Amino acid sequence: MQLPSQIRKYKKTAIALTAAVILIAAFIAMDALYPFPAGKLSPAPGTMVLDSQGKVLRFFLAPDGSRRIPVKLDQVSPILVKTLISSEDRWFRYHPGINPVAIIRAAISNISAGEVVSGASTIPMQIVRLCEPRPRTLKSKLIEAFRALQLRLHFTTDELLEAYLNLLPYGGNIVGVESASRFYFGHSCKNLSLAEAALLTTIPRGPAFYDPLKHPQQSIEGRNHVMDQLGERKTFTLQQVKRNKHEPIPHKLITFPIAAPHYAEMVHNIFGQQPIIKTCLDRSLQREAASALKMHVLSKRSEGLDNAACVIIHIPTREIRVMVGSADYFEQGFGGAINLSDIIRSPGSTLKPFLYALAIDRGIIAPRTFIDDIPVDYSGYVPENYDRIYHGRVEARVALAKSLNVPAVRLLAETGVENFLEKLRDGGMTTLNKTAAQYGLPLALGGCGVKLIELVNLYASLADQGRFCPVNYFARHDHETRKISIFSPESAWMVLKMLTSVTRPEMNDTWELTRDMPAAAWKTGTSFGHRDAWAVGVSGDYAIGVWVGNPDGRPRKGISGARDAGPLLFRLLRICVPGGRLPEKPQGSKIVSIKVCAHSHELPGPFCQETTEMNIIPGKTKMKPCALCRQILVDSKSGYMVTGNCLKNKHLIKKTIRTLPPDLARWRSEHGLEVESFPPTAPDCESIPSGTAPKIVSPSSGTPYILRDDTPIEYQKISLEADAGADSGELYWYLDGKLVAKSRYDKKIFTIIEAGKHRLAVSDSLGRTDSVYFTVKGHGAD
């Protein structure tokens, strides 16, 4: 008799199992067909940019306009976690996403009351509602339940709890517990009290109803109700609840500062949507620098200069400690919102130190090597000094300290534009995107565009024994391993030594602001077109750069790096390094001091009478024996110079002549400066002595000369010009074999030339010759 009963029992079990399997299979199929949009659990955050001490510099809204600051679960106060779980979903860590017991209890309560008086939403179900808002209908509840099961299947309880904490709404555009804690209480949610945690649990239940700013009484009552609930459930003691009920609620939102706005904006643009970006900016130093810059700009506006920017980099770490992008970020009409430290402008002479470092590394110069500062023509490009004054022969260190243009162009012509351009790019100059041919020799004088921040970092590299690494926006400890050598430690130190005695033609050496100036290596620059004034310096552990000008590129006649940017640089140096400290000679340096000829600064030759000391890099600095100090034989009776086959039967005495390179000798003579000359050669000496023959520099074989029909021929003479030494005496000019002129070796003369192809020859008094072929075209000739 029991068999049918057992069969019925087995049948019911089988049906139940089958139904369960079908439900599970259906759930798995639905889960595969309609996966939960996991990306909605972590929407794009807002960003807090912090200074080196962790204080907020600026807050940026999330892309959707929310004030959302995501936080990790382990960074949330345990008090808030306990409060939320105990008040919202006590069985959160145990149920599968929905709580059947709570559903039954809520249903009974609602039926008994005849209205909805209790809910059964679990934390996973609330997450679903926050991610996918729907009308409150039975269908929506069923979907929420399905989604909640999906969440529990694919995510851990901690992952869901973290998502929940970051999705909770707190009124307006405040989203998440970290954002709410900071905007309501002014601190992180890591440090919440029980009263604060209870308020953050209450507000999301009705952000408008429980708004503490608009409805403080309702907010207090809701908060206290939550705390009473916590006391009843023994989550916290009654004493804790009672004590925390007396805490006031916030009456206004905390306003985040906008400090170092240009810097914060740059960091945010570079590193994107990150919840928190802690930088290495020194807030107090930033404040002092900004104040100094603002005062400087106010004093310059009456002179037609609208704005300025400065950057301070910590040399060992390359951390950006200060960036002031303008005098006032919020100012209208002066480009205040533009980050002027990150715009591309012509750097003027500020690139010269790196050219000198390159020339030292290539052995072309040492600090005391002589360089000619006289007019020079490179296929039509004729560089001029700032004051259009030439100084003849100058030491390299003086040429750099005085920022002379002509010696710099001569160096670039010798080192090669391509090599210099490569060094600048290796040093982080990202804006140099043209070819060497496009830049040409004007690159030595700033004929390009750079950014202040990159320029200052290149100076920091020079002060860091010639090693480059990118700027750091965060405090890092791996900067040593990331540095690459772009200059030798020796050349970098030599150049910095040159820059410790900087003067400029437009700056009086007794300038009042140089008094008590911190020991520093520094350089100024003024751009083409009178648009930009620069000053960059290094002292101690800091590299500091200043730009002054007009953001719209408007020129201002007479603008000067020394006058308009230098004073601000000195103020910043005093702030950063009050006493200053010059770079020390690198350890293990190969620099040695040797004796050189005092006249030529080359290795002493057999006829050098005086020597001086000079620092060089052995094996790198290229030097040759002096050929400018020469010994001649003179007839003691006649005073003639005697050479070759006429040495017999003469009463000879030896005489040392200190000559100059021919082009330098000619320039000095043209300007009435003393040039030591050779005595005339004895008439009975016919042999041609050794030495430097004159070299024709005008006319040039590579330049076509065109005669104009509308100008008389006598006004179209061609210059006859040669580089010749003092021993050349008189020069004899032969045009197509006919003597047309004669002159002293250091004089320039002119002659009439007809159209056609010509050969010009020159011979000096010692019989040494040079010749050149050139073409003269008639007007309109091809």
C-alpha positions in Angstrom: 0.0 0.0 0.0 3.0 2.4 0.5 4.4 2.0 -3.0 2.1 4.6 -4.7 2.9 7.0 -1.9 6.7 6.5 -2.4 6.3 6.9 -6.1 4.4 10.2 -5.6 7.1 11.4 -3.3 9.9 10.5 -5.8 7.9 12.1 -8.6 7.6 15.4 -6.7 11.3 15.3 -5.9 12.1 14.7 -9.6 9.8 17.5 -10.6 11.5 19.8 -8.1 14.9 18.8 -9.2 13.9 19.2 -12.8 12.5 22.6 -12.1 15.6 23.6 -10.3 17.8 22.4 -13.2 15.6 24.3 -15.6 15.8 27.4 -13.5 19.6 27.1 -13.2 19.9 26.5 -16.9 17.7 29.4 -17.7 19.6 31.6 -15.4 22.9 30.5 -16.9 21.5 31.2 -20.4 20.1 34.6 -19.4 23.4 35.4 -17.7 25.2 34.6 -21.0 22.7 36.5 -23.1 22.4 39.5 -20.9 25.7 40.0 -18.9 25.8 42.6 -16.3 27.5 45.8 -17.7 30.5 45.6 -15.4 31.8 49.0 -16.6 29.0 50.7 -14.8 30.3 49.6 -11.4 33.3 51.9 -11.8 32.3 55.0 -13.8 35.1 57.5 -14.7 36.2 59.4 -11.6 36.8 63.0 -10.9 40.4 63.9 -10.0 42.0 65.4 -7.0 45.5 66.8 -7.7 47.5 67.0 -4.5 50.8 68.7 -3.6 53.8 67.0 -2.1 52.2 67.1 1.4 49.0 65.5 0.2 46.9 68.7 0.3 44.5 69.4 -2.5 45.7 71.7 -5.2 42.6 71.4 -7.4 39.6 69.1 -8.0 38.4 68.2 -11.5 34.9 66.9 -12.1 34.3 63.5 -13.7 33.4 63.5 -17.4 29.7 63.3 -16.5 30.0 66.4 -14.3 29.9 64.4 -11.0 32.0 65.1 -8.0 33.1 61.5 -7.8 36.2 60.4 -6.0 36.5 56.6 -6.0 38.1 54.9 -3.0 39.4 51.4 -2.2 37.6 49.4 0.4 40.7 49.2 2.6 40.8 53.0 2.7 37.3 53.3 4.1 36.6 53.7 7.8 35.6 50.3 9.3 32.9 52.3 11.2 31.2 53.2 7.9 31.4 49.7 6.6 29.8 48.3 9.8 27.2 51.0 9.8 26.2 50.5 6.2 26.0 46.7 6.3 24.2 46.6 9.7 21.7 49.2 8.6 21.2 48.3 5.0 21.8 44.6 4.6 22.8 42.6 7.7 23.0 39.3 5.7 25.0 40.8 2.8 28.0 38.5 3.2 25.8 35.4 3.2 22.8 35.6 0.8 23.2 35.0 -3.0 22.2 38.5 -3.9 18.6 38.5 -2.8 17.4 37.8 0.7 14.3 35.5 0.6 13.6 36.0 4.3 13.6 39.7 3.9 11.3 39.5 0.9 8.8 37.4 2.8 9.0 39.7 5.9 8.5 42.8 3.7 5.6 41.3 1.8 3.8 40.4 5.1 4.4 43.9 6.5 3.2 45.6 3.4 0.1 43.4 3.1 -0.8 44.0 6.7 -0.3 47.8 6.4 -2.1 48.0 3.0 0.8 50.0 1.7 4.6 49.8 1.2 6.1 50.2 4.6 9.1 48.0 4.3 11.6 47.1 1.5 13.7 44.0 0.9 16.4 45.5 -1.3 19.8 44.0 -0.6 23.1 45.9 -1.3 23.5 44.0 -4.7 20.0 45.0 -5.6 20.7 48.7 -4.7 23.9 48.5 -6.8 21.7 47.3 -9.7 19.3 50.2 -9.2 22.2 52.7 -9.1 23.7 51.4 -12.3 20.4 50.9 -14.1 17.7 53.1 -12.8 14.1 51.8 -13.5 10.6 52.7 -12.4 9.6 50.9 -9.2 7.4 48.2 -10.6 7.2 44.4 -10.1 8.9 43.9 -13.4 11.8 46.2 -12.3 12.1 44.3 -9.0 12.3 41.0 -10.8 15.1 42.4 -13.1 16.9 43.8 -10.1 16.7 40.4 -8.4 18.2 38.7 -11.5 20.9 41.3 -11.8 21.7 41.0 -8.1 22.2 37.2 -8.5 24.5 37.9 -11.4 26.5 40.3 -9.3 27.0 37.7 -6.5 27.9 35.1 -9.1 30.7 37.2 -10.8 32.0 39.4 -8.0 33.2 38.9 -4.4 31.4 40.5 -1.5 34.3 43.0 -1.1 34.2 44.0 -4.7 30.5 44.6 -4.5 30.8 46.5 -1.3 33.5 48.7 -2.8 31.4 49.4 -5.8 28.4 50.3 -3.6 30.4 52.7 -1.5 31.6 54.5 -4.7 28.1 54.6 -6.3 26.0 56.0 -3.4 24.3 59.4 -4.3 24.7 62.3 -1.9 22.7 65.0 -3.5 23.6 67.3 -6.4 26.6 66.0 -8.2 28.3 64.4 -5.1 28.7 60.7 -5.7 30.5 58.1 -3.5 31.4 58.1 0.2 34.9 59.6 -0.3 33.5 62.5 -2.2 30.8 63.0 0.3 33.2 62.8 3.2 35.5 65.4 1.7 32.8 67.8 0.6 30.7 67.5 3.8 33.3 67.0 6.4 36.6 68.2 4.8 38.5 64.9 5.3 38.9 61.4 3.9 36.3 58.7 4.6 39.2 56.8 6.3 38.6 59.0 9.4 34.9 59.1 9.9 33.2 59.2 13.3 30.1 57.2 14.0 27.9 60.3 13.6 29.4 61.0 10.2 29.1 57.4 9.1 25.5 57.4 10.1 24.8 60.5 8.2 26.5 59.1 5.1 24.3 56.0 5.5 21.2 58.2 5.8 21.5 60.7 2.9 21.5 58.1 0.0 18.0 56.9 1.2 16.6 60.3 0.1 19.4 62.7 -1.1 16.9 65.6 -1.4 14.8 64.8 1.7 17.9 64.2 4.0 20.0 67.0 2.5 21.8 68.4 5.6 22.1 71.9 4.1 18.5 72.3 3.1 16.7 70.1 5.6 19.0 69.9 8.7 16.2 68.7 11.1 15.2 65.8 8.8 18.8 65.0 8.3 19.5 64.9 12.1 16.4 62.7 12.7 17.4 60.3 9.9 21.0 60.1 11.2 19.8 59.5 14.8 17.4 56.8 13.7 20.2 54.9 12.0 22.3 55.2 15.2 19.4 53.9 17.3 19.1 51.0 15.0 22.8 50.3 15.3 22.5 50.4 19.1 19.5 48.0 19.1 21.4 45.6 16.9 24.5 45.9 19.2 26.6 47.0 16.3 27.8 49.8 18.5 27.3 50.4 22.2 24.5 52.6 23.5 27.1 54.9 25.0 28.7 55.4 21.6 25.4 56.1 20.0 24.4 58.5 22.7 27.6 60.4 22.5 27.6 60.7 18.7 24.0 62.0 18.7 25.3 65.4 20.0 27.6 65.9 17.0 26.5 68.8 14.7 25.8 68.2 11.0 27.5 70.2 8.3 25.8 73.4 7.3 27.8 74.1 4.1 29.9 72.2 1.6 33.7 72.4 1.8 35.2 74.4 -1.1 38.3 72.9 -2.6 41.1 75.4 -3.3 42.4 76.2 -6.8 46.1 76.4 -6.1 48.8 76.2 -8.8 46.0 76.0 -11.3 48.2 75.8 -14.4 50.3 73.0 -12.9 47.3 71.0 -11.7 45.7 71.4 -15.1 48.8 70.2 -16.9 49.1 67.2 -14.6 45.4 66.3 -15.1 45.7 66.6 -18.9 48.9 64.4 -19.0 47.8 61.7 -16.6 44.1 61.7 -17.3 41.2 60.5 -15.2 42.8 59.2 -12.0 41.0 59.6 -8.6 44.1 61.0 -6.9 47.3 62.4 -8.4 49.9 63.2 -5.7 52.5 65.5 -7.2 55.9 66.8 -6.0 54.8 70.5 -6.0 56.1 72.4 -3.1 53.1 74.5 -2.0 54.9 77.0 0.1 57.6 77.6 -2.5 54.9 77.8 -5.2 53.1 80.5 -3.1 56.2 82.6 -2.7 57.2 82.3 -6.3 53.7 83.2 -7.5 53.7 86.3 -5.3 57.1 87.4 -6.6 56.0 86.8 -10.2 52.8 88.8 -9.7 54.6 91.8 -8.3 57.1 91.7 -11.1 54.4 91.6 -13.8 52.6 94.5 -12.2 55.7 96.5 -12.4 56.2 95.6 -16.1 52.8 96.3 -17.5 53.4 100.0 -17.6 56.3 99.1 -19.9 54.1 97.1 -22.3 54.8 93.6 -21.0 51.7 91.8 -20.0 52.7 88.6 -18.3 55.3 86.1 -17.1 55.9 82.5 -16.1 58.4 80.6 -14.1 59.5 77.0 -13.4 61.6 75.7 -10.6 63.1 72.1 -10.9 64.9 70.1 -8.2 68.0 69.1 -10.0 68.8 65.7 -8.4 65.3 64.3 -8.8 64.0 66.6 -11.7 60.8 67.1 -9.7 58.9 70.2 -10.7 58.7 72.0 -7.3 57.1 75.2 -8.8 55.3 76.1 -11.9 53.6 79.5 -12.2 51.9 79.7 -15.6 50.9 83.4 -15.4 50.5 86.2 -12.9 46.8 85.4 -12.3 45.0 82.3 -13.7 41.6 84.1 -13.4 42.7 87.4 -14.9 40.9 88.5 -18.0 42.6 90.3 -20.9 46.2 89.3 -20.2 46.1 85.6 -21.1 45.9 84.6 -17.5 44.5 81.1 -18.2 47.2 80.3 -20.6 50.1 78.2 -19.2 52.9 80.4 -20.4 55.5 77.9 -19.2 54.2 75.4 -21.7 53.9 77.5 -24.8 56.4 77.6 -27.7 58.5 80.8 -27.9 61.9 81.8 -29.4 64.6 81.3 -26.7 67.1 83.9 -27.8 70.6 83.3 -26.4 69.6 80.7 -23.8 70.7 77.8 -26.0 74.3 79.0 -26.3 75.6 77.2 -23.2 74.7 73.9 -24.8 76.5 74.8 -28.0 79.6 75.6 -26.0 79.3 72.3 -24.1 79.1 70.5 -27.4 82.1 72.3 -28.8 84.1 71.5 -25.7 83.2 67.8 -25.9 84.3 67.8 -29.6 87.6 69.3 -28.6 87.0 72.4 -30.7 87.4 74.8 -27.7 88.3 75.0 -24.1 87.1 77.9 -21.9 90.1 80.1 -22.7 90.4 79.3 -26.4 90.4 82.4 -28.6 87.4 82.9 -30.9 87.2 85.7 -33.4 84.4 88.2 -32.9 84.6 90.0 -36.2 82.1 90.3 -39.1 81.6 87.1 -41.0 79.4 86.2 -43.9 77.9 82.6 -44.3 76.4 82.7 -47.8 74.5 85.9 -47.1 73.8 85.2 -43.4 75.7 87.9 -41.5 75.2 87.5 -37.7 75.5 90.6 -35.5 76.0 91.1 -31.8 73.3 92.5 -29.7 74.9 95.9 -29.5 76.4 95.6 -33.1 79.9 96.0 -31.6 82.7 93.6 -32.3 85.5 92.7 -30.0 88.1 91.1 -32.2 89.7 88.2 -30.5 87.9 87.0 -27.3 88.2 83.9 -25.0 85.4 81.4 -25.3 84.4 82.0 -21.7 84.1 85.8 -22.3 82.2 85.2 -25.5 79.6 83.1 -23.6 79.5 85.3 -20.6 78.9 88.4 -22.8 76.5 86.4 -25.0 78.3 87.4 -28.2 76.4 86.2 -31.2 79.2 86.0 -33.8 81.4 83.6 -31.9 78.4 81.4 -31.2 77.6 81.2 -34.9 81.2 80.5 -35.7 81.1 77.6 -33.3 77.9 76.2 -34.7 79.3 76.4 -38.2 82.2 74.3 -36.9 80.3 71.8 -34.8 77.5 71.4 -37.4 73.9 72.3 -37.1 72.8 68.6 -37.2 75.0 67.7 -34.2 73.7 70.6 -32.2 70.1 69.8 -33.0 70.6 66.2 -32.0 72.0 67.2 -28.6 69.0 69.5 -28.0 66.6 66.8 -28.9 68.5 64.3 -26.6 68.0 66.9 -23.9 64.2 66.8 -24.1 63.5 69.6 -26.6 60.4 68.1 -28.1 59.4 71.2 -30.1 62.4 71.1 -32.5 60.6 69.3 -35.3 62.3 70.8 -38.4 65.4 69.7 -40.2 68.9 71.0 -39.6 68.8 72.7 -43.0 65.5 74.5 -42.1 67.0 75.8 -38.9 70.5 76.6 -40.2 73.1 78.7 -38.4 70.4 81.0 -36.7 69.7 78.1 -34.4 72.8 79.2 -32.4 70.9 82.5 -31.6 67.6 80.9 -30.7 66.1 80.7 -34.2 63.6 78.0 -33.1 60.8 77.5 -30.6 61.1 76.0 -27.1 59.0 75.6 -24.0 60.2 77.1 -20.7 59.7 73.9 -18.8 61.9 71.9 -21.2 64.5 74.7 -21.3 64.8 74.7 -17.5 65.2 70.9 -17.4 68.0 71.1 -20.0 69.8 73.6 -17.7 69.2 71.1 -14.8 70.8 68.4 -17.0 73.8 70.7 -17.4 74.1 71.1 -13.7 73.6 67.3 -13.2 77.0 66.5 -14.8 75.5 66.7 -18.2 72.9 63.9 -17.6 69.4 64.2 -18.9 66.2 62.7 -17.6 62.5 63.8 -18.1 60.9 66.1 -15.5 59.0 64.3 -12.7 55.6 65.3 -11.6 55.6 62.8 -8.7 58.2 62.0 -6.0 60.3 59.2 -7.4 63.3 57.3 -6.3 64.5 55.8 -9.6 65.8 59.0 -11.2 69.4 57.9 -11.1 68.8 54.9 -13.3 66.9 56.8 -15.9 69.5 59.4 -16.6 71.4 59.5 -19.9 74.6 61.4 -20.6 74.3 64.1 -23.2 77.4 66.1 -22.2 80.5 65.0 -20.4 80.7 66.0 -16.7 83.8 68.0 -17.6 82.2 70.1 -20.4 79.1 70.6 -18.3 81.1 72.0 -15.4 83.3 74.2 -17.6 80.2 75.8 -19.1 78.6 76.4 -15.7 81.8 78.0 -14.6 81.6 80.3 -17.6 78.1 81.3 -16.6 79.0 82.3 -13.1 80.3 85.7 -14.3 77.6 86.5 -16.8 77.3 90.1 -18.0 75.4 91.4 -20.9 75.9 94.5 -23.2 72.5 95.8 -22.2 73.2 95.3 -18.5 75.3 97.6 -16.4 77.9 95.6 -14.4 76.9 97.6 -11.3 73.2 96.7 -11.7 71.7 97.0 -8.3 70.0 93.7 -8.4 73.3 91.8 -8.6 74.3 93.0 -5.2 74.1 90.1 -2.6 73.0 87.8 -5.4 73.2 84.1 -4.5 76.1 82.3 -6.2 74.7 81.0 -9.4 75.4 80.1 -13.0 72.8 82.0 -15.1 72.0 83.1 -18.7 69.6 85.5 -20.2 68.1 85.6 -23.7 66.1 87.9 -25.9 64.2 86.5 -28.8 64.0 87.6 -32.4 61.5 90.3 -33.0 61.6 91.8 -29.5 58.9 89.3 -28.2 60.4 87.2 -25.4 62.7 87.9 -22.4 64.3 84.9 -20.7 66.5 84.3 -17.7 67.6 80.8 -16.5 69.9 80.0 -13.6 71.1 77.1 -11.5 72.2 77.3 -7.9 72.4 74.6 -5.2 69.9 71.9 -6.1 67.6 74.1 -8.1 67.3 75.1 -11.8 65.1 78.1 -12.2 63.7 79.6 -15.4 61.7 82.8 -16.1 59.9 84.0 -19.2 58.5 87.5 -19.6 56.5 88.9 -22.6 53.1 89.2 -24.1 51.0 86.1 -24.5 49.6 87.3 -27.8 53.1 87.5 -29.2 53.0 91.3 -29.5 56.5 92.7 -29.7 57.9 95.4 -27.4 60.9 97.3 -28.6 63.8 97.2 -26.3 62.7 94.1 -24.4 65.7 92.5 -22.7 66.3 89.2 -20.9 68.6 90.9 -18.5 66.5 93.8 -17.6 63.0 92.3 -17.9 63.5 88.7 -16.8 66.7 88.8 -14.8 65.4 90.6 -11.7 62.7 88.0 -11.2 65.2 85.2 -11.6 67.3 86.8 -8.8 64.3 87.1 -6.5 63.5 83.4 -7.0 67.1 82.4 -6.5 67.1 84.2 -3.1 63.9 82.4 -2.2 65.1 78.9 -3.1 68.8 79.2 -2.3 69.4 82.2 -0.1 73.2 82.0 -0.1 73.5 80.1 -3.3 75.9 77.3 -4.1 77.9 76.8 -7.3 78.3 73.4 -8.9 81.3 71.5 -7.6 84.0 70.2 -9.9 82.9 66.6 -10.8 84.7 63.8 -8.9 87.3 62.0 -10.9 87.3 64.9 -13.4 89.8 64.6 -16.2 90.3 68.4 -16.4 93.9 69.5 -16.1 95.7 72.8 -16.3 98.5 73.3 -18.8 100.8 76.0 -19.9 99.9 77.6 -23.3 101.2 80.5 -25.3 99.9 83.7 -23.9 99.5 85.2 -27.4 97.6 82.4 -29.1 96.4 80.2 -26.3 97.8 77.2 -28.2 100.5 74.9 -27.2 103.8 76.9 -26.7 105.8 77.0 -30.0 109.5 77.5 -30.3 109.1 81.3 -30.4 106.5 81.9 -27.7 107.9 84.3 -25.1 105.1 84.2 -22.5 102.8 81.5 -21.3 99.6 81.3 -19.2 97.5 78.6 -17.6 94.5 77.0 -19.3 92.1 74.2 -18.4 91.7 71.5 -21.0 90.4 67.9 -21.2 93.3 65.7 -22.1 92.7 63.5 -25.1 89.7 65.6 -26.1 90.7 69.2 -26.4 92.4 69.6 -29.8 95.5 71.8 -29.7 98.4 72.5 -32.0 101.7 74.3 -31.5 101.5 78.1 -31.8 102.2 79.3 -35.4 101.4 82.9 -34.7 104.6 83.7 -32.9 107.2 83.7 -35.6 110.9 84.4 -35.7 112.4 86.4 -38.6 116.0 87.4 -39.6 116.6 91.1 -39.9 119.6 92.9 -41.4 120.9 95.0 -38.5 122.2 97.7 -40.8 119.3 98.2 -43.2 116.4 96.9 -41.1 115.2 94.7 -44.0 113.9 91.2 -43.4 116.2 88.7 -44.9 115.2 85.3 -46.3 116.3 82.5 -48.5 119.4 82.8 -50.7 120.3 86.3 -49.5 121.4 85.4 -46.0 125.1 85.6 -46.8 127.1 88.6 -46.1 124.4 90.1 -43.8 124.7 91.3 -40.3 121.7 89.3 -39.0 119.7 89.6 -35.8 116.7 87.5 -34.7 113.4 89.2 -34.1 110.1 87.6 -32.8 106.9 88.8 -34.4 103.5 88.0 -32.9 101.2 87.7 -35.9 97.4 87.4 -36.1 95.2 85.3 -38.3 94.8 87.3 -41.6 91.1 88.1 -41.3 91.6 89.3 -37.7 94.6 91.4 -38.7 92.7 93.0 -41.5 89.7 93.8 -39.2 92.0 95.3 -36.6 93.8 97.4 -39.1 90.5 98.6 -40.7 89.4 99.8 -37.2 92.6 101.6 -36.4 93.8 99.0 -33.9 97.5 98.0 -33.5 98.7 95.2 -35.7 102.4 94.2 -35.4 103.9 94.3 -38.9 106.9 92.7 -40.7 109.7 94.9 -41.9 110.0 95.1 -45.7 111.9 92.3 -47.4 115.4 93.1 -48.6 115.3 94.0 -52.3 118.0 91.4 -53.2 116.0 88.6 -51.7 114.1 86.8 -54.4 113.0 83.6 -52.9 109.4 83.1 -51.8 109.3 82.5 -48.1 107.0 80.0 -46.4 104.0 81.3 -44.6 100.3 82.0 -45.2 99.5 83.3 -48.7 96.8 85.9 -49.0 93.3 84.4 -49.7 90.7 86.2 -51.8 87.4 86.7 -50.0 85.8 89.1 -52.5 84.8 88.6 -55.2 83.5 85.1 -54.6 83.5 82.3 -57.3 80.1 81.1 -56.0 78.4 84.5 -56.3 77.1 85.8 -59.7 77.4 89.6 -60.0 74.8 91.5 -62.0 75.2 94.9 -63.6 72.2 97.2 -63.5 71.3 99.2 -66.7 69.9 102.0 -64.7 73.1 102.7 -62.7 76.3 104.2 -64.0 79.2 101.7 -64.2 81.4 103.7 -61.9 78.8 103.1 -59.1 78.9 99.4 -59.6 82.5 98.7 -58.6 83.3 95.3 -57.0 85.2 95.0 -53.7 88.7 93.5 -53.9 89.4 92.0 -50.5 91.8 89.3 -49.2 92.7 87.8 -45.9 96.4 88.4 -45.6 98.9 88.4 -42.8 101.0 91.4 -41.7 104.0 89.9 -43.5 102.2 90.3 -46.8 103.0 93.9 -47.0 101.5 95.3 -50.2 99.0 93.4 -52.3 99.0 93.5 -56.1 95.7 92.8 -57.9 95.6 91.4 -61.4 92.4 91.2 -63.4 92.6 88.9 -66.4 96.4 89.3 -66.2 96.4 93.1 -66.0 97.4 95.0 -62.8 94.4 97.0 -61.8 95.2 98.0 -58.2 97.6 97.7 -55.3 97.0 98.3 -51.6 98.2 97.5 -48.1 97.4 94.0 -47.0 94.7 95.2 -44.6 92.9 97.6 -46.9 89.8 97.1 -49.0 89.7 98.6 -52.5 87.2 98.6 -55.4 87.5 98.3 -59.2 85.2 98.5 -62.2 84.3 95.2 -63.8 82.7 94.5 -67.1 80.2 91.7 -67.9 81.8 88.3 -68.6 83.9 85.6 -67.0 87.0 86.8 -65.2 90.1 85.6 -63.4 91.3 87.7 -60.5 94.8 87.1 -58.9 96.5 88.6 -55.9 100.2 88.6 -55.0 101.8 89.9 -51.8 105.1 91.5 -51.4 106.7 88.2 -50.7 105.4 86.7 -53.9 102.7 84.5 -52.5 99.6 84.4 -54.6 95.9 83.3 -54.8 93.4 83.5 -57.6 89.7 83.1 -58.2 87.3 82.8 -61.2 84.0 84.7 -61.1 81.2 85.8 -63.4 79.7 89.2 -64.0 76.3 89.3 -65.8 74.7 92.2 -67.6 71.2 93.4 -66.5 68.5 90.8 -67.2 71.0 88.1 -67.9 70.1 84.5 -67.1 
